[in-house]
Amino acid sequence: MRIGILSRSPELYSTRRLVEAAEARGHEVRVLDTLHCTIHLGASGPELHLMGEKVEAFDAVIPRIGASITFYGLAVVRQFEAMGCYCLNGSVGITRSRDKLRAHQLLAKAGIGLPVTAFAHHPDAVDDVIRAVGGPPLIVKLLEGTQGVGVVLCETKKAAESVIQAFRGLKAYLLVQEYIQEAGGSDLRCLVVGDKVVAAMERRGAEGEFRSNLHRGGSASAAKITPKERKTAVQAVKALNLRAAGVDILRSNRGPLVLEVNSSPGLEGVEKATGKDVAGLMVQHIEKHARPKG
C-alpha cells in the first residue's frame, strides 16, 4: 500500500514513528511537506503537485496538520479526498476539532460531559458568562490557543474581567470555563484509534502550574482508565467525525469531562509513557479501511 504522511518535517518524532511503523508492515511511505504541496484544479480532475512534480495518488494519507497551517493544510487534505484517497482523519473532522467552540457545541449536543463553558461577543455579557460557569476561580481560554498557550486561570472576578477585556481588546475570541478544582492540575490523554482507546496516560502539571501540557513542563505516566472514561473518549472522537485523535479528559466529582479533542496528537509522550505502539495501531487501522488502488 502507498501511504503519504502530511508533515512539515520527517524528523519529528510522530512522523518518524509513523514511517517506521508503515515500513515495518511492508508499505511504501512518503512524507510530504504540506506547505510545499500545490493544488491544481481543472476539468480533467483534481491534481496535487509537490515541488513542481505531480503526486500520484496514494492509497491512504495520514494528515499531521499543525495548528499554525490549519487553513492550507485542510485545503490539501480536501484535495486528497477529491482524488479518492483514504484520509486517516478527514477534512471535516479536523475542521471541527480545530474550532474549539464548534467542537464544544458538537460534544454538548452528543451529551458528552464537559466543564461548564460560556461564550459571548458583547462586552456587556462579561458578568453573565462569569455567572454561567459558577464564578471564580475560572478558566479563560483563547479559541485558537494550542499547547496550553492562551489559557489563563483567574482566581477572582476582577482578574477574570481584566483578562476577558484584554483578550477582547485584541479582537481575540475566547471561552470562559469552570475550573475543576478536584482534578488537581492533572488530566488524562486518551489515544483513540477507530472505536477503541489504544493508550492512555495521566499528565500532571509542573509545580505551581495548573496546565498539564507536556510542552509546559508537565510529566506523564501510564493510566488505567474506567469504562466510563473509555466510553467518553470514543464518543468524543465519533462526535467530531474523527478516526484517530487524542482526547483530554478531566476527572471530576460528576464524572469524566472532555477538555479538548486533538486531531494530530503527538505520539512521543504517550508511547514512552505506556510502551504502546500507537503508530503501528494507526497503520493497522488504515490497512483495515483503505482500499488499495492497484
C-alpha positions in Angstrom: 0.0 0.0 0.0 1.2 3.5 -0.8 0.8 5.8 2.3 1.5 9.5 2.4 2.2 11.4 5.6 1.4 15.2 5.5 4.1 16.7 7.8 6.3 19.7 7.9 9.3 17.7 8.9 10.3 14.0 8.6 12.5 14.4 11.7 9.5 14.9 14.1 9.1 12.0 16.5 5.5 11.3 15.4 6.3 11.4 11.7 9.3 9.2 12.2 7.3 6.6 14.1 4.6 6.5 11.5 7.1 6.0 8.8 8.8 3.2 10.8 5.5 1.5 11.6 4.3 1.6 8.0 7.6 0.4 6.5 7.8 -2.4 9.1 4.5 -3.7 7.8 5.7 -3.6 4.2 4.1 -0.3 2.9 5.7 2.3 0.7 5.7 5.6 2.6 6.4 9.2 1.5 6.5 12.3 3.8 5.0 15.3 2.1 5.7 18.8 3.3 2.2 20.2 3.5 3.2 23.8 2.6 5.1 22.6 -0.5 2.1 20.9 -1.9 0.4 22.7 -4.8 -3.3 22.3 -5.6 -4.3 22.0 -9.3 -7.9 22.2 -10.3 -9.4 21.8 -13.8 -11.9 19.9 -15.9 -9.5 17.0 -16.1 -9.9 16.5 -12.3 -8.0 17.4 -9.2 -4.2 17.0 -9.0 -1.6 17.6 -6.4 2.0 18.7 -7.2 5.0 18.7 -4.9 8.0 20.8 -5.8 6.7 21.1 -9.4 6.1 17.4 -9.9 2.7 15.7 -10.0 2.0 13.5 -7.0 0.5 10.1 -8.0 -2.5 9.0 -5.9 -1.8 7.4 -2.6 -3.9 4.6 -1.1 -4.1 6.4 2.2 -2.9 9.7 3.7 -2.1 10.5 7.4 -2.6 14.2 8.0 -0.3 15.7 10.6 -1.5 19.3 10.3 -0.1 21.8 12.7 -2.4 24.5 14.1 -0.5 27.3 12.5 -1.1 25.9 9.0 -4.7 24.7 9.5 -6.2 26.7 6.6 -3.8 25.5 3.9 -3.4 22.0 5.5 -7.2 21.5 5.3 -7.2 22.5 1.6 -4.5 19.9 0.9 -6.5 17.2 2.8 -9.6 18.1 0.8 -7.6 17.7 -2.4 -6.6 14.2 -1.4 -10.2 13.4 -0.6 -11.2 14.7 -4.0 -8.6 12.4 -5.5 -10.2 9.4 -3.8 -7.5 8.9 -1.1 -8.5 7.5 2.3 -7.5 10.0 4.9 -7.0 8.7 8.5 -8.6 11.9 9.6 -10.8 13.7 7.1 -11.1 17.5 6.5 -14.5 17.7 8.3 -13.2 16.1 11.5 -10.0 18.2 11.5 -12.0 21.4 10.9 -14.4 20.6 13.8 -11.6 19.8 16.2 -9.6 23.0 15.4 -12.6 25.2 16.2 -12.8 24.9 20.0 -16.3 26.4 20.1 -17.7 24.2 17.4 -16.2 21.2 19.0 -17.8 22.0 22.3 -21.1 22.6 20.6 -21.0 19.2 19.0 -19.8 17.4 22.2 -22.6 19.1 24.2 -25.2 18.1 21.5 -23.9 14.5 21.8 -24.5 14.6 25.6 -20.8 14.2 26.4 -19.5 15.5 29.8 -17.8 19.0 29.6 -16.7 21.6 32.0 -19.5 24.3 32.0 -18.5 26.7 29.2 -19.7 30.1 28.1 -19.1 32.2 25.0 -20.1 35.8 24.2 -19.3 38.6 22.0 -20.5 41.8 23.6 -18.5 43.4 26.5 -21.8 43.8 28.5 -22.0 40.0 28.7 -18.9 39.6 30.9 -20.9 39.3 34.1 -23.3 36.8 32.5 -20.6 34.4 31.3 -18.8 34.6 34.7 -22.0 33.7 36.5 -22.7 30.9 33.9 -19.6 29.0 34.9 -20.2 29.4 38.6 -17.9 32.4 39.2 -14.2 32.3 40.1 -11.9 30.6 40.1 -12.5 30.0 36.3 -10.5 29.5 33.1 -10.3 31.9 30.2 -9.2 30.1 27.0 -8.4 31.6 23.6 -10.2 29.7 20.8 -7.0 29.5 18.8 -4.5 28.6 21.5 -2.5 25.4 21.5 -0.3 23.5 23.9 -1.6 25.5 26.8 -0.8 28.9 25.3 -3.7 31.4 25.8 -5.2 29.5 28.8 -5.4 31.6 32.0 -6.6 30.7 35.5 -8.5 33.6 37.0 -8.9 33.4 40.8 -11.1 36.5 41.3 -13.9 38.2 39.5 -11.8 41.3 38.9 -9.0 39.2 37.4 -11.5 37.4 35.1 -13.0 40.7 34.0 -9.5 42.1 33.2 -8.3 39.1 31.2 -11.6 38.9 29.2 -11.5 42.6 28.4 -7.8 42.4 27.5 -8.4 39.5 25.1 -11.4 41.1 23.6 -9.4 44.4 23.2 -7.1 42.4 20.9 -10.1 41.2 19.0 -9.5 37.6 20.1 -12.3 35.2 20.7 -12.3 33.2 23.9 -14.2 30.7 26.0 -14.9 31.1 29.7 -14.9 27.7 31.5 -15.4 26.4 35.0 -12.3 25.4 36.9 -12.4 21.8 38.0 -10.6 22.1 41.4 -10.7 18.4 42.2 -8.6 17.5 39.0 -5.6 18.9 40.9 -3.7 20.1 37.8 -3.8 16.7 36.1 -5.7 15.2 33.2 -6.0 12.1 31.0 -4.8 11.9 27.4 -6.6 9.0 25.8 -5.5 8.0 22.3 -8.4 6.7 20.3 -8.0 4.8 17.0 -11.2 3.7 15.3 -13.6 2.8 18.1 -11.0 1.9 20.8 -8.8 3.7 23.3 -5.4 2.2 22.4 -3.4 4.0 25.1 -3.9 6.3 28.0 -1.6 8.4 30.1 -2.1 10.8 33.1 -0.5 14.2 32.6 0.4 16.2 35.7 1.3 19.8 35.7 4.7 21.1 36.9 4.9 22.5 40.4 2.7 25.6 40.7 1.3 25.0 37.1 -2.4 24.3 36.6 -1.9 23.3 33.0 -0.8 19.7 32.5 0.6 20.0 28.9 3.9 18.3 28.5 5.1 21.3 26.5 4.6 23.3 29.7 6.9 21.1 31.7 4.3 18.5 32.8 5.0 14.9 33.4 3.3 11.8 32.1 2.7 8.2 33.3 0.6 5.3 32.1 -3.0 5.5 33.3 -5.7 2.9 34.0 -9.0 4.4 32.9 -12.5 3.5 33.8 -15.1 2.1 31.4 -16.9 5.4 31.5 -13.7 7.4 30.7 -13.1 4.9 27.8 -16.6 5.4 26.5 -16.4 9.1 26.8 -13.2 9.3 24.8 -14.6 7.1 22.0 -17.8 9.1 21.9 -16.0 12.4 21.7 -13.9 11.3 18.7 -17.1 9.9 17.0 -19.0 13.2 17.6 -16.3 15.2 15.7 -16.2 12.7 12.9 -12.5 11.7 13.5 -10.9 8.3 13.3 -7.7 8.8 15.3 -7.3 11.5 18.0 -6.1 12.4 21.4 -8.9 13.2 23.9 -8.1 15.2 27.0 -10.3 14.4 30.0 -10.6 15.8 33.5 -11.6 13.5 36.3 -14.3 15.4 38.2 -16.8 14.7 41.0 -19.5 14.3 38.4 -17.5 12.0 36.1 -15.2 12.4 33.1 -15.2 15.9 31.4 -13.8 16.4 27.9 -11.4 19.4 27.7 -10.3 19.0 24.1 -10.1 16.6 21.1 -6.8 16.8 19.2 -6.8 15.5 15.6 -3.0 15.5 15.3 -1.9 14.2 18.7 1.8 13.9 19.5 2.9 10.3 19.9 6.1 10.7 21.8 4.6 11.3 25.3 2.0 8.6 25.1 4.2 5.9 23.5 7.0 6.5 26.0 4.7 6.6 29.0 2.7 3.5 28.0 5.0 1.4 25.9 2.2 1.1 23.3 2.9 1.1 19.6 0.3 3.7 18.8 1.8 4.5 15.4 1.6 0.8 14.4 -2.1 0.7 15.5 -2.8 3.7 13.3 -1.3 1.9 10.3 -3.3 -1.3 11.2 -6.5 0.8 11.1 -5.6 2.1 7.6 -4.9 -1.5 6.4 -8.5 -2.5 7.5 -10.2 0.5 6.0 -8.3 1.8 3.0 -8.8 0.2 -0.4 -5.6 -0.2 -2.4 -5.9 1.4 -5.9 -3.9 -1.2 -7.8 
